[in-house]
Amino acid sequence: MIRNVGIGVDGHFNTFNIETDFDNKGDLLNIKGDIKVASIETGMKSRDKHLLKANYFDVENYESITLVSKAINTKSDGVFTLIADLTIKGITKEISITVNRDKINKQYIISSSFEINRRNFDVGGRSIVMSNTVKINVVHYHNL
């Protein structure tokens, strides 16, 4: 979610791949994600097309957004601090986020909510109407 002209705009990506590894206790060992930028959906097709252009996600030159874990530290049972490289538009930044792991039936549910600054990745340039902060929510289901 990002604020644009004071209004929250939600969106999601329809095409992605997330790989996770766990030890025998259920602790998260590794996570890797790949998102296809062209699969963005915000509820307005004209906006989606605009976001694929060079001054935003530049899909012609950068097809994917990637996240690769570098270190994962256990904070408490089912709660981890993830240090990862996030790459958007060829710009890689190290991020630190909290990741939660729940187990329901024969699945681990991995979730995280965090914020990034879009300007750190050259997405959207300067704007007086668009927030620099992007709120990201991720939920992933890992079958056991």
Long-range contacts (C-beta under 8 A, 24 or more apart in sequence): 1-134, 1-135, 1-137, 2-118, 2-130, 2-131, 2-133, 2-134, 2-135, 3-130, 3-131, 3-133, 4-129, 4-130, 4-131, 5-129, 5-130, 6-129, 9-42, 9-47, 10-42, 10-43, 11-40, 11-41, 11-42, 11-43, 11-48, 12-40, 12-41, 13-37, 13-39, 13-40, 13-41, 13-65, 14-39, 14-40, 14-41, 15-39, 18-110, 18-140, 20-108, 20-110, 20-140, 20-142, 22-101, 22-108, 22-142, 26-78, 26-101, 26-103, 26-108, 27-72, 27-74, 27-80, 28-72, 28-80, 28-82, 28-99, 28-101, 28-110, 29-72, 30-69, 30-72, 31-67, 31-69, 31-72, 31-82, 31-84, 31-99, 31-110, 32-66, 32-67, 32-68, 32-69, 33-66, 33-67, 33-68, 34-64, 34-65, 34-66, 35-64, 35-65, 35-66, 36-63, 36-64, 37-62, 37-63, 37-64, 37-65, 38-63, 55-124, 55-125, 56-123, 56-124, 57-88, 57-89, 57-123, 58-89, 61-89, 61-90, 62-88, 62-89, 62-90, 70-94, 72-99, 78-102, 78-103, 82-112, 86-116, 86-121, 88-121, 88-123, 89-121, 89-122, 89-123, 91-120, 91-121, 91-122, 93-120, 93-121, 106-143, 106-144, 107-141, 107-142, 107-143, 107-144, 108-141, 108-142, 108-144, 109-139, 109-140, 109-141, 109-142, 110-138, 110-139, 110-140, 110-141, 110-142, 111-137, 111-138, 111-139, 111-140, 112-136, 112-137, 112-138, 113-137, 113-138
